[in-house]
Structures are given as C-alpha cells and as structure tokens.
Amino acid sequence: MPGATSEHEGLTPRELEVARLLVEGLDNQEMAGRLGVSPRTVHAHLSNAMRKTGTRTRTQLVIFSLRAGLIPLSPSEADDAN
C-alpha cells in the first residue's frame, strides 16, 4: 500500500525493513539483492528514514532504531514480540 506509514516515527514498512537490514550490517548492494530492488532505491529508502528520524548517518539511524525499539537487537527478541 503506497504511502502507508507505520506508527514508528512515520516510517513506511519498507523503510523499517531497510533499517532492519542496516542493523544486520548489510550494505546497499546486499540490501538491494535481498529486497529485489536497485541499490539506488535502497539509498532512497535510507535517506527518507534518516530524514524522518532526524539522523544524518547510517550509524545514527542504527542507534536510533535500536534505542527507539523500532528494530530488535537480536532475532530472538523479534520472535518474543510475536
């Protein structure tokens, strides 16, 4: 659903997914392959997520995402939440 936002900082589900992959340590090329999109599209999602969260770097976005609870620190935490 285009334009849909999550309750988390106004991030779209795709922006949250890209942030999750960033927390996993993937680079743009790896994220693009995993998501079936171009690296340029990944870059756009990251840029949008950083703008919405007020972060300026990938590292800041990771820290913000973890501290805000947008992304679980480990896969087991994600399993516990379900």
N, C-alpha and C positions, 0 to 999 in steps of 0.2 A: 504494500500500500504506500505509494509515493507520498512524501511529506509527513508520514506518521512519525510521531515522536514518542520517546519513552518518558517515563516520569523522572528519569535521571538526567538532570541538567539540560533537558531539551534535546538530548542526543537521539538520533534515529537508531533503529535496531542495527543497521549496517555500520554506523559509526561506533556503536558499542562493540560489535563484532571485530572491527578493525582494531579498536583499543585492546580487546582481549588478546588478539594475535600479537599486538605490540608487546603486551605484558609477557607473552610466551617467548619473546625475543626474536620474532621473525622480522626480516627486512621487507621492504615494499615489494620486491620481486617474489619473495616466498608467499607473502600475503596474497598477492595477485593470483598466483598459481592455485592457492588453496581456495580462493573465493571465485575463481573463474572470471576475473576482470583484469583490466590492464593496470600496470603499476601507476599510471597517471590517475586512474580512478581511485586507487588506494590513497595516493597523495592527496587527492581532493577530499576524501573522507577524513583523513588525518587532519588536514588543515581546518575543515569545518569543526571537527571535535575540539581542536585546540582553541579555535575562536570562541566556541560556545562555553568552554570551561575556563577561559582566561589564561591558558597556559601558552608558553612560547616555544617550548622544545618537546621533543618526543619523550625525554626523560621526565619532564614536568608533567606531561599527560599521564605517563605510567604512574607516577607518585600520586597525582590527583585521583586517578581511577581507583587505585588501591585504598587510599585513605577515605575516599567518599563511599567505599563499598560498592562501586559500580561493577568492579571486576573482582572475583575472589582470588586470593593469593595462590591457592592450590586447587587442583581439580577436585580433591576430596571435599573442599568447602562448597563447591558448586553442587556436588551430589547431596550434601547435607541440607542445602537450601531447598531442594526439590521434594 
